[in-house]
Amino acid sequence: MRPVTLLPLLLCSAGLAAPALAEGDAQCLEPAAALRPGIEAPCFSFEHQGVTHTYRLFAPPTDPADGLPRPLLVLLHGALDSGAGLEAITRHAFNRLAEREGVIIAYPDGVDRGWNVDLVPIERDDVATLVALIDAVNARAPVDRSTVMAAGFSNGGLMALRLACEASAHFTAVSAVGAGLPRALGGTCAPERPVGVQVVIGDSDPIVPAAGGAIRFMGQQFGDLLPAADGTALFVARAEALAGSPCGTAQEEVVDTRPDDGTSLRISRWPCPGTRVELVEVVGGGHTWPGGLQFMDAGVIGVTSQEAEPATIVWNFLDRFRVE
C-alpha cells in the first residue's frame, strides 16, 4: 500500500497545464464570488435514481496508447458550498497533485449543496450516488477501481467517514478534514473490508468540536459527534475485528515547521493489518483546511494552519493505499 460570504460549514492557480479532458458538458454549482476566479476543472453530469448530479473533473494528461486506469480521489465539499468551492479553498493543490501523481480528481456537487450524514432527517442516499459517481468518471477517464479514495471538509468530511463505514467495498481509504464521526453512525459502522481512515481536526475548532458533542454555528446546535480520539479508536477496533488480530501501538509525531503561525500538528498513527488509521490534531487550528484559504474571519472559524501545503497531509496518508 502505498473573508468570503459563503461558509463551507458542515456541513484556483495560474500556470498549470490544461486538464486532459474536453470542455465540460454541464453547469456545476458556483462557489462564492470571492472564490470563483481561476476554477480549472471542467463540469460534467450523470444521472442516478432519476436525479441529475454534477461534478468537476480534473484528470492528468495520459498517453492514449497506454489507456491505463488511474487512481481516483473524490473530494467532498462542506455544506452550503460546491465542488468548485473546495477546489478553490484547497488552492487547486489537488489539481497539481493530479498532474504530478497521475491521479484523477473529482469534485462532486452535493444535492442542495450538502451531503446526507444522518445528522438531520433527509431521505436521500448519497452513499449510492457517490458509488455511481465512480462509474460516471470511469466513462470519461479510466479508473483503477482498486484505488478509489475520498476526502472531504466539514460536512464532506462526515460524508467521507460514512463512506468508510458503508462503502468500503468501493473506497479503499478516506480522509475527513474538520469533521468527526457522528455517534449514531459509530454505532452502526461496519466496514466490509479494511479501510484506511484519517481524521484531521483543529483542537480550537469552534464549529466541529474535537472533544465531541454538538456541532455549533451562529447560536445553533445540532448532531452529536464522538470525540475525535474515540472516533479513530472505533476505526482501529473495526480494523482489528476484520483482521482477527490487533493493530500496532500508536506512533506519535509532532510537526512544527512554522512556529510563526501559532499552530502545530500532533499526529497519531495506528498500523493495522492491511490498513492504517491516523488522527491529525491541528493544535491551535480552527474549522479550516490546513494550508488552504482563510475563507472567513478567524474570529468566526478559527485559524488556518500553515504547517503544510493543502494537499500534503491528506495525500501523505492516502498515497499509502495506492496499488502499484
Buried (B, 14 or more C-beta within 10 A) or exposed (E): BEEBEBBBBBBBEEEBEEBBBEEBEBEBBBBBEEBBEBBBBBBBBBEBEEEEBBBBBBBBEBEEEEEEBBBBBBBBBBBBBBBBBBBBBBBBBBBBBBBEBBBBBBBBBBBEBBBBBEBEEBEBBBBEBBBBBBEBBBEBBBBBBEBBBBBBBBBBBBBBBBBBBBBBEBBBBBBBBBBBBBBBBBEEBEBEEBBBBBBBBBBBBBBBBBEBBEBBBEEEEEBBBBBBBBBBBBBBBBBBEBBEEEBEEBEEEEBEEEEEBEBBBBBBBBBBBEBBBBBBBBBBBBBBBBBBBBBBEBEBBBBBBBBBBBBBBBBBBBBBBBEE
